[in-house]
Amino acid sequence: MFGHPSVVGTMMEYIKLTQRLSVASIVDLCRDILAGIGTAVQYIDGESNISEIAGVADGRCVAANTVCFLEKVPRQTLPVALKNALVITRPDLVSSLTGCNLLVTADPRALFIDLLDRLIVYPGFNSFSSIIDAVPMIDPEAEIHPCAIIEDGVGIGAGTRIAAGCVIKRGTFIGKDVTIRENTVVGCDGIALYKALDGRVLRFPHVAGVIIEDQVEIGANCVLPRGAMKCSRVGSQSVIGNLCNLGHAVQIGRKVWMSVGCLIGGNSVIGDGSSLGLGVNVRDNLQIGQNCSLGMGSVVVKNLPDGDSVFGNPAKRMPRIKAGPER
């Protein structure tokens, strides 16, 4: 039977390796990477004495037995999971990460990117992130147009309809009774560039996936990229209009209405029940609360609390407006 997404919790999400690797092998791999560009790395053993690495994670919400990187001092007390991970960090942060297993280098983000590039090839990553309790399979009751392209490592539930010209990339999980209309692309890489200290311009690999929950409707010519270290997600019963572009790792809640031509910046969150009118733009890394109304053409550059109504460029609070139909 086709599995449903089983949410372990976003604080625990990580991208699984197809096989566990020893900490020693990860350390050796990092040393080999940096030797190629004439840079050193120092390994500092932590309190937890972990021996194996199960995957990679975001250092801001890390899972145990994973590799991550940190460029800033953690805002709160170190979580237990961070002390049970392998953390790539800078020399000036070592004193703030007491007890952690550390790989210390001048440019931790660059080393992490180079490491991901190696791990993608060997041993590789599982199709779905750790928050999906399912194996990649296409339910026989799904309707897929012969002109759609479905890569290996995709899950599609019963009653879902994929129209002509759609491209569904590896690591995408689509629930039951979903409609995806013509020429929509799901699971492509987003754009995330980083200029390393040695002058190289690196592209951050996108190794997370996309989760589309049950009864979602997505219009034609939309783009839903995969996340880099966290899945992009569309909640159940949401509607995304034609020509919408969602940035990587966006989190779209349940019963969201998004009209034609909306642009949502990467890592932004749209709360349950919110409505977005024609051509709304939402800046990256914003939090839009539940049951918000964003009027046609609004350009949203600040977080919005639950139940807010905004309109304009830049968007400003207005008396209650109706950006979408009753749902």
C-alpha positions, 0 to 999 in steps of 0.5 A, spaced: 500 500 500 502 506 498 504 510 504 502 517 507 507 522 509 509 521 516 511 527 520 517 526 525 517 533 526 521 539 522 526 539 527 528 532 526 528 532 518 535 530 515 537 527 508 538 520 509 544 516 506 543 510 502 548 507 507 551 509 513 558 512 513 563 512 519 565 518 522 572 517 520 571 516 513 567 523 513 573 526 516 578 523 511 573 525 505 573 532 508 581 532 509 582 529 502 577 535 499 581 540 503 588 538 501 586 539 493 585 546 495 591 547 499 587 548 506 587 544 512 581 541 517 582 540 524 577 534 527 575 535 535 572 529 538 566 530 542 562 528 548 558 523 545 563 519 541 558 517 535 561 512 530 556 513 524 553 518 520 546 517 517 545 523 513 546 530 512 542 536 516 541 543 517 545 545 522 539 550 525 535 544 526 540 538 526 538 531 527 543 526 531 548 522 527 548 527 521 553 532 518 551 539 518 555 546 518 554 552 523 557 559 521 553 563 527 553 561 534 547 558 536 542 562 539 540 558 545 543 552 549 546 547 545 541 541 543 542 534 545 542 533 537 547 538 536 552 534 540 550 527 537 552 530 530 558 532 526 559 539 526 563 543 520 564 550 523 569 556 524 575 556 529 572 562 532 566 558 534 569 552 537 568 555 544 561 556 543 560 548 541 563 545 547 562 538 547 560 537 540 564 533 535 567 538 530 571 539 523 574 546 524 576 550 518 576 557 515 570 556 510 565 551 513 559 552 508 564 551 502 567 544 505 559 542 506 558 544 499 564 540 497 562 534 501 555 534 499 557 534 492 562 527 493 556 524 497 551 525 492 555 520 487 557 515 493 554 513 497 548 517 495 542 519 498 535 516 499 529 518 495 525 521 500 527 525 506 527 522 513 520 525 515 517 521 509 515 514 511 514 511 505 518 507 499 518 511 492 512 508 488 506 510 483 500 507 485 496 503 479 490 508 480 494 514 479 493 517 472 499 519 468 499 522 461 504 519 457 507 525 455 509 527 462 516 525 465 516 522 472 523 520 474 525 514 478 524 515 486 518 519 486 511 517 490 504 518 487 498 516 490 491 513 488 487 518 484 492 523 483 492 526 475 499 528 472 497 532 465 501 532 459 508 536 459 509 535 467 516 533 469 516 530 476 523 530 479 526 524 484 525 525 491 518 528 490 512 525 494 505 526 491 499 524 496 492 522 494 487 525 489 492 531 487 491 534 480 497 537 477 496 541 470 500 541 464 507 543 463 508 544 471 515 542 474 516 539 481 522 538 484 527 541 480 533 545 484 533 552 486 538 557 485 543 558 491 550 560 490 556 561 495 562 565 493 567 561 497 573 564 501 578 561 495 574 565 490 570 559 487 563 560 486 559 554 488 552 551 487 549 549 494 546 542 492 539 541 493 538 534 496 531 535 500 525 533 496 518 536 495 512 533 499 505 535 496 499 532 500 492 529 499 487 533 495 492 539 492 490 542 486 496 545 482 495 549 475 499 549 469 506 552 468 508 552 475 515 551 478 516 548 485 523 547 486 526 542 491 529 544 498 536 544 499 536 541 506 529 541 508 523 539 503 519 544 500 511 542 502 504 544 500 499 542 505 492 538 503 487 541 500 491 547 497 490 550 490 496 553 487 494 557 480 497 557 473 504 560 473 506 560 480 513 560 482 515 557 489 522 558 492 526 552 495 523 549 501 517 553 502 512 551 507 505 552 504 499 550 509 493 547 509 487 550 505 491 555 502 488 559 496 494 562 491 491 565 485 495 566 478 502 568 477 504 568 485 511 568 487 513 565 493 521 566 496 525 561 498 524 558 505 517 562 506 511 559 510 504 561 508 499 559 514 493 554 513 487 557 510 491 564 507 489 567 501 493 570 495 490 574 490 493 575 483 500 576 482 502 576 489 509 577 491 512 574 498 519 575 499 524 570 502 524 567 509 518 570 511 512 567 516 505 569 513 500 567 519 494 563 518 487 565 515 491 571 512 488 575 506 494 578 501 490 583 496 492 582 488 499 585 486 501 585 493 509 585 495 509 582 502 516 584 505 515 583 512 512 577 517 504 577 518 500 575 524 494 570 523 488 573 520 492 579 517 489 583 511 494 587 506 494 590 500 499 594 496 507 595 494 510 594 499 504 591 502 500 595 508 495 592 513 488 594 510 481 593 513 478 586 512 479 584 504 477 578 500 483 575 496 480 568 494 473 564 495 470 561 501 473 554 502 
